[in-house]
Amino acid sequence: MEGTINAFARSEKARIARREGFIPGVVYGKDVKNMPVKFERNKLLNFLKEKGEKAKINFLLNNEKKQGIIKEVERDLATTEIIHIDIQAITEKENVKWTVPVDFLGKDLLKNRDLYIQVYNSDVEVEGDSSKIPNKVKIEVNNMKFGEEIKIKDLNLDPSIKLLKDPETVIAVITNS
């Protein structure tokens, strides 16, 4: 599997795993009992930097290829370092609830017109076939005008994906600077 990260079963306490250069976590799901795991720190940090903290993740656990969705990334309040990660193991085409980040493209072009985007919600909660839910929902804002609103219903999602909030909910508005 492309971009597969090794997840190692963990028996030691989380703080010991961190001291040894790992990020501790837990994997759970329909076909996986709750299992404490650890990930190589640098590999996981690189993955999160590239894909984001709400992405689908391919991992190898006990020599078995699995896919999951990152449900929570816990950070140290003082240092903001990642101290724990929760992953829900999923099967292909499994129906899942997921919070997907919204990526507002073209914000820099708004600045050229003395406009900016006021974001109220930078992610959206959805439910549906895991294979049809994207890692991010992208929306172009560069040609929008002052006062225009972006609502959940404006997001380009597969029609089979169910929105878990009112489609009329405003997630962003274009304002002047």
ABEGO torsion letter per residue (X at the ends): XBGBBBBBBBABBAAAAAAAGBBBBBBBEAABBBBBBBBBAAAAAAAAAAAEAABBBBBBBGGBBBBBBBABBBBBAAAGBBABBBBBBBBBGBBBBBBBBBBBBGAAAAAAAGBBBBBABABBBBBEBAAABBABBBBBAAABBBGBBBBAAABBBBAABBBABBAABBABBBBBX
